[in-house]
């Protein structure tokens, strides 16, 4: 076979004529793709049935914006275009997604982390997409109760759904070394009024739901979020049975893609979907409540950072290891195959045609240019994805108001430093800071002024600390500093300087007025015999000693505390 020759007698090659090369490549590609489309259209179209397949989809709860994407997929025709006639079934305490799908009363459903927990226990179910990147499940307490953290729930009444639906809460208790038996778990009434009436001390809630009712009535509350204690689970996971994906993989793929289309539409047109839910699904929620839900759902799905439905197998593995560490499962052997992988096998005709195209394009010098362009674009996409992952990590580790480490991220940094000090027989110090009479600032000038004070203090700490130091917001007006390789004497000097800087730090308010606050400070150096958070507890005791002695002062450990 004779190879085509490139005439170079004029000193000019095809590469010297880029416009002609591009036009030639476009014409050739267009011709080949037209043939490919003609040959491939029949097998592709055959994947979608001519008659709509009836599908029952089990929702987790009553009709509300939490399930907006499914309503959009049905009402805007995405399910119908994919070949489905879908019935959306509202959930209830007696009708839960995993049970309904396994019993065959529904083909698909959505549920929380109990989907993974059931899989690890041997239940043959498969995850198709993780709609919520973070779980909305939290425990709500009244602010007047003083219950702010898991340890405060020991001996208290906690209304919960029960069973595996509480997996995130159980993992949080165990991670905090709290035996769940020490907490009085009582069946949920699903009525937030019971919390207000004192029938429970904490209430199992969704960030999209119960907080709205409390805010609407002006009732102050606290949130205990497992995410703040290292338990960060996917939620609202689209799933089906293992049998379904084995027998009908392309149907599962079509249902997943139509559902994601619905979610993208719902997130882009929330008001339209709100009206659809109210008019066609008899939702009793007010417009304001649904708008509150829509904003909350956006924050949980995070479409600006990751594509809707994104699943990271490593994150599921981390969730599984949490269950394993807390003895909620015996092993994680069943994790393999839990994440659905679409079958992208092409027909023989399409494959043969693509091979022909590739062989022809290899003969052209233009392929190098096209590959370079593709490679450049791919590098940009990888860079953007890495940037999105970094933004996600920063959001997970950072307090939104002060931009300092949140309590969970600081605890991780503390444990790393503790392990380093123990291994190398080194030392470190802790400085714990609490603003004096901060409640009076909020009461007199308002919460916006209080936020300005907290942000100003955070900036002061961030600018003053060393590069190796770690600084976090430990509570409402509590801040904490970790000083690696720093003995008590150096930490004490630094603490006195900070105390003076805080006292002299005047914060400008909107009205032009300036205010300043003082701080009580506790300083300790880690002792080799101390484990876990014992050093922080000593610093906390010193901090409260500073408060009892008149505030605006530093108390340093003398060895008696």
N, C-alpha and C positions, 0 to 999 in steps of 0.2 A: 504493500500500500504506500503510495507516494504521500509524503508530508507536505503541507502547504508551505510555500516559501515566502519570506518577507523581503521585498525588493528594497535595497538600501543604496542604490546607485546615486540617488540624489542627495544622500547624506541625511535623509529624514526618515524616521521609522514611525510606526503607529503610535508609539509613546510620544512622539513629537507632535501628534495631532490629537490632543485629548478630547476635543469636542466631537471629532468624527468617531473616535473610539467609543465614547459614551453613547452617541446616537446609534451606532452599530450594535452595541451591547443591549440597549433598550429594545431595539427592533427584534433582535434574536430572542431575548428573554420573553418578550410579549408573545411571539409566535409559539415558543415552547410552552409557556404557561397557559395559553389558550387551549392547546392540545391537552395539556395536563388537566385543566379544569373540565374539559369535555369527558375525558376518560374517568376522572375521579369523582365527578358529580354523582354518578349512579350509586357507587358504594357508599358515599358519604350520606346522600339523601336517604338511602335505605336504612340508616341507623335510626331515623325518626319515624315512628309508626304513622300510618295514614289515619288511624283512629286514635283518639285521645285515650291514654291509659289512666284509669282511676287510681288516685293515690290519696291515702289518708295520712295526714301529717299531724303528729301530736305535739301541741304546745305545752310548755311547762306550767302555765298559769292562765288566768283570765285574759281576755283580749285587751291589749294595751300596747303602747308604743315600743315596749321592749322587744316586740316581735314584728316591728315595722317592715323589715325586709321581706318577710313571707307574704304580708298583705300586698306589698308592692309587686312581688313576683306574680301573684295571682291576678290582681286587679289590673295591672298594666300589661298583661298578656305574655310575660316571660315564660311562665309554666306552660301555657298553651302552645307557644312557639316551639318549646322543647318536646311537645307531644304528651302533656299531662293535663288531666282534669283533677285538680287538687282540692281536697276538703281540709280546711284548717280546723282542728278540734281543740277547743279550749281545755286547759288542764284544771285540776282540782286536787284536793288532798287524796281523793280516792282514785284519781286517774292521772298517774305519773308516767312520763315518757318511756323510761326504760321498761317498765312493766308492760305497757301497752304495745310497744314494738316487739318485745320478746314473745308476747302472747299472739302476735299476728293480727291484732286489731288495728295496727297502724304499720305502714311500711317504713316511715322515717319519723324522726323526732329530734328535739333539741333538749339538752339537759346540761347540768353543771359538771363538776369534777367527779361526781358519782359514776359517770360514763367510764372514765379511766379506772376507777376503783373496782367497778364490776368486771371490767376486762381482766384486770390482774387476778381477780378471784375465779376466773375461768368462764365468765359469761361471753358468748361469741358475738361481740359488737365491735363496730369499726367507726372511727371518727372521720368525717368527710371534710369538715371545716370548723375552725374555732372563730366564732363571730366576735366574741368579746375577748380582747387581749388581756383584760384583768377582770377578776370576779367582782360583781357588785354586792356580794353578800357581806354584811357587816352586822355587828351587834350595836343596838342603840340603847343608851341609858339617858335618864334625865340628868341635866347638869346639876340640879339640886341634890342628887344622890351622892355626888362625889366619886362615882365609879368611872374611872378613866382608862384603866388598863386591865388585862386579863387577871392579874393577881387580885384585883379588887372584887372579882366575881366569886371567889371561894366562899362557900356557904350561902350564896345568893341564888335567887330564883331566875332562871333564864328560860324564856319561852323559845322553843326551837321546833323545827319541822321533824327532827328525829331521823334515825337510820343514817343512810349514807349521804343524804342531802346535807348533813352537818359535817362532812369530812374536813372542810377547811377549818372550821372552828375547833374540831377535835385535834387536828394537827397543830393548831396554834396553841392550845392548852398544853399539849404534850411537849411542844418545843420550848414552852416557858416553864417546864418542869411542874406542871399542875396536873394532878390526877383528875380526869374528868368526873370521877365519882365525888370529888370535893365540891362540884358545882351541881346545884339542884336543877337539873334539866327537866322542864315540864312541857307537855304538848302545847304547841302554839294554838292560840285562838284565832290567829290571823287578823286580830283587831288591835290596832296600835293604841286604842283608847285604854286597853287593859294596862299598858305601861303607865299612862297618865294617871289612872285610877289606883295605881299601887298594887295591882294584882301580880306584877312581875317586876324584877329589878333590871332586867335587860331583855330586849326583844330582837329576835332574828329578823333582819330587814334587808331590803334592797336599796342601794344608793339612789335608784330611780324612783322610789315609791314613798316609803314611810317618812323620810326626812321632809318631804313636801308638806305632808299633813301637819307636822309639828311646826314648821316654819310659817305655814299659813295661819296658825293659831298663836304665833308668837311664843312658843314654848322652847326654851333653850335646851339643847341636848348635847351629848358626847357620842362620838363614834369610836368603836373598837374594831379596827380593820385588820384582819389577818395579814394583809400585805405589809403593814407596818412592823410585823414581827417575823418577817422572812417567809411567809406563806403566800406566794403569788401564783395563783392558779388561772389557767384559761377558764372561760365560762361560756354558757350558751353555745355548747358544742353541737353542731349538726352531726347526726349519727344514724346508722342503720345496722342491720345484722350482717354478720360475716357471710351468711348464706346468700344474702342479696348481692353483695359485691362480687362473690364468686360466680353466681349464676347470671347476673345481669350487670357486669361492670360498666358497660356503656350507658345503661339507664341511670346508674348511680352518678356517673360523671355528668350526664345531662341535667339531672336534678340539682346537683351541686352548683353547676355553672348558672343555671336559671335562678337559683336562690341568691347567689352572689350578685347577679345582675339586679335582682330586686333590692338588695341591701344598698348597692351603689345608688340606685334611684331614690330610695327612701332617705338616705343621708343628704342627697342633693335637693330633695323636695319635701322637707319635713311637714310643712303646713298642709300640703295636698294629702299626704298620707294620714295626718291627724284627722282631717275631715272624712276620709274614707273609713277610718276605724270607728268614728262616732256615728256615721250614717249607716254603714253596712254591717258592723259587728257589735252594735248596741253597747259600746263602752260607756260606763256611767261616769267616767272621769271628766273633770272640767278641762276646758281649753288650756288654762294656765298650768294644770297638772301635767297634761300631755306635752306642753312646751318644756316644762321642767324635765320630763323624761327624755325628750329629744336631745337636750343639751347634755344630760348625763350619759346617754347612750353614745354620743359622739366622743366623749372623753374615754369611754371604756373600749370602743372599737378602734380609735386612733387611726382613722383612714389617712390622715396627713403624713403618717410615718410608715405604715405597712399596708399592703393590699388587704381588702376585706377577706376574712376567712383564712388568713395566713397561719400556718402551723409549723412550729419548729420542733422536730422530733427530739432534740436534746432537751427542750423545755419539758416535754412530756416525761422524759426520762428523769429529770429533776423532780417533777411532781411524784413520779412513781417511787423515787428514793425517799421522799418525805414520808409516804405511806409505809414504806418498808422500815425506815428508822423508827417510826412511831408504832411499829408492830400492828399496823392495820391490815397488812397482807403478809403472807409467809415468804414470798419471793416475787420477782418481777419478770419471770420467764415468759409470761404471756404478753409482754409489751410488744414484741416483734409482730408486725402486721397490724398494729392498732391504727396507724395512720394510713388512710386510703391513698393509693398511688394510681393515677389514671393510666389506662392502657392506651398508649399513643401509637400502636402498631399500624403501619400504613398498608394499603392493598398492594398486591404484586404489580399491578399496572402502574400505580403511582410511583412505586419504588424503582421500577425499570426506567421510567421516564426521567426521574430525578438523576439516576446514574448517567443516562445519556446526556443530560444537560451538563452535569459536572465534567464529563469527559470532553465535551465540546468547549466549555469555558476554560478548562485547563490549557487548551491550545492557544488561548489569547493571553497576551501580556497584561490585559486589563484586569485579569483576576487578581493580580498582585495589588493593584490599586483598590479594588473592591474589598479585598481581605483586610488591607490596612485601614480602610474606612470603618469596616465592621469591628475590627479589633479596637479602634479608638472609641467607638461608641460603647462597646462592651466594657472597656475600662472605666468609662464615665458612669455607666450603670452600676458597676461594682462599687465605685467610689461613693455614689449616691446611697447605695444600700448600706455600706459601712457607716456613712454619716447618719443614716436613719437609725441604725442599731445603736450608735453612740448617743444619739439624742434620747432614745428610749432608756438606755442605761442611766443617763444623767437625770431624766425625769424620775426614774425609780429610786435614785439615791439622794435626791436633793429636796430640801424643804422649799416649797414654792415661794414663800414670802421672803425668806432671808437668803436663799441660794446657798445655805450651808448644808452639810450632811444632815439627813434626817436620822431619827433614832435608830432605825434598822441598819442603815449604812454605817453609822458611827460604831454600832455594836460589832459589826463585822471587822472594821478597822481596829477596834480595841482588842478583839480576840486574836487578830494577827500579831499585834504588838505584844500581847501577853505571851503568845507562843514563842516569839522571837526572844523576849527577855528570859523566859524559862530555859530555852535551848542554849543561849550563849551566856547565861549568868550575868545579864545586863540589868539595867533599871529603866524606869520611866516614871513620870509624874502625871497626876490628874488635877486639873483646876475646874471646879464646878461653880458656876455663877448664877445667881438668881436676883432679878431686879426687885428693889424694895418698893412696896406699896404700888405695884404696877396696876392693880385693879382700880386704884383711885385715878390713874391717868385715863383709863378707859371710861370710868364713870363720869369724870369731869369734862374730858375733851372729846370723847367718842372713840370707837374702835379704829377709825382711820388714823387718828393721832397715835393710838397705841401701836398700830402697824408701822407707822413712820419711825417710832422710837426703836422698835425691834429691828427694823431694816438698818437703821443708823448704827445700832450697836453691832449688828452682824458685819457691816462694812468696816467698823473700827477693828473688830477682831480679825477679820480677814486680812486687812492691811498691816496689822501689827505682828501677826504670828510669823514664825519661821516657815520656810518651804517644807520642812519635814514634819511640822506639827499638823494635827488634824483638829478641826473645829466643827462642832455640830450643835443643832438646836435640839435640846434634850427634852423639852416640854414646852408649855405655853410661853413662859418668860425665863426659862432655864436654858443656859448654854454651857457647853462642856468643851474643854481643851485637853488633848492628849499630847504630851511632850516626850517624844522618844529620847533615850539616852540623856535624860535630864534628872539630876539629883534634886532633893527637896530644897536645898539652899537656893539654887538657881530658879526653881519654880516659884519659890516664895518672893524673890525679888521681882520676878515678872508679874506675879499676882498683885503685888502692891502697886506696881506701875499701872496695871490694867484698872484697878479699883479707882485710882486717881484720874485716869483718862476718861472713865465712864462718868465720874462725877463732873468733869469739866466739859463733857460733850453735850452741847446745847443743840436741840433739834428744832428747826423752824416749822411752824404749823401754817396752814393755809391762810389764817387770818393775820399772819405776820408775827404772831406771838411765838416766843421761844421757851422751851421747857427743858429741864434736865432731870435725870433720875440718878439714884445711887444704887449700889449693888452690895450684896453679901456674898462672900467668897470663901470656899473651902479648898484647902490644898493638901494633897497627900502624895507620898512616894510609894510605889508598889513594894510590897514585902514578899520575899521568896515563898513564904508559906501560903500566900493568898491564891485562891482559885476563882474562876468565873468572874463575877462582878463584885467581889468582896472589896476591891480597891475603890470602886465607884460608890459603894454603900458607905465606906468610911468618909469619903469626900462629902457625901450628902449629909451625914451626921454633923460634920464640921460646919457645913453651910447653915444648917438650922441652929447650930450653936452661935454662929455669927449673928443670926437674926434675933435670937433670944437675948444677946448681949447688947442690942441696940442698933443693929444693922450698919450699913456703910462701913464695913470693915472686913479684914481678912483673918481667918482662923486657920492656923497651920497645925498639922498633926504633931503632937509631942510624944507620941508613943503610948498614950493612955487610952486612945479611942480606936 
